[in-house]
């Protein structure tokens, strides 16, 4: 196997596959004019895949030198460049810090399609000195192979996968969510519903943990495609609804739509808080721009092999907003 800090070369593939380097070169070039047993061709391709070989001239240069080129990988088919996109502040922070540190960026877009295509897309990140990743989930196989090869990477968002070994810059959703609940309790709210998306992700788990830590009796409601029964909840004495804030904004939209359709207003009829929602919403702000900046700094530290804290959570500033108030007197 190649050394921990060196990218695999054609010579490594030739040695493991038991063929000449010339044979490896022919196979990886896709040259079928040279006669060769199909089993040999397949064996070379399999070894190249297992080693994570990058068939690009740039990869050979990067094996022995740095280029001040950082990758940024998102698990989407298009990069989030629209300012209205919830990920845009992260991208802005990444760009600002990369420029400040004299680093160039190369953008990679992912796919939720077949595993082989995603594996190939992630493997291409080796063209850079290191790579930033962001998305709600971790494809553990490809990412674990990158880490095992010694390739520097940083996730934007807390990641407990792979036995907690992934370097990350995240937000302290547990503390921030607990503080939102404590504010509601301090205003006199006792019957509270927490609405979250059905999807599972560390950020969702952290928010729910914070909610229950501050208010253990809170009822948890997961979106199921049906309308949110706001009127029914009011009849049960509910005075506040807290919703999970995510990149999709699904929980917030569903609850807001139900409130509007019922002809209710916030905070007069019901208090509404969002755990990391849109600008101005009562709850808290996710420091996405700073997360992007810090992620670049951490990645550069890993690339240059500096001693650093590999996993960091950032404080989320509270937002008072206009949708939270004391319970209405009946």
Secondary structure, 3 states (H helix, E strand, C coil): CCCCCCCCCHHHHHHHHCCCHHHHHHHHCCCCCCCCCHHHHHHHHHHHHHHCCCCCHHHHHHCCCCCCEEEEEECCCCCCCCCCCCCHHHHHHHHHHHHHCCCEEEEEECCCCCHHHHHHHHHHHHHCCEEEEECCCCCHHHHHHHHHCCCEEEEECCCCHHHHCCCEEEECHHHHHHHHHHHHHHHCCCCEEEEECCCCCHHHHHHHHHHHHHCCCCEEEECCCCCCCHHHHHHCCCCEEEEECCCCCHHHHHHHHHHHHCCCCCCCCCEEEEECCCCCCCEECCCHHHHHHHHHHHHHHHHCCCCCCCEEEECCCEECCCCCCCCCCC
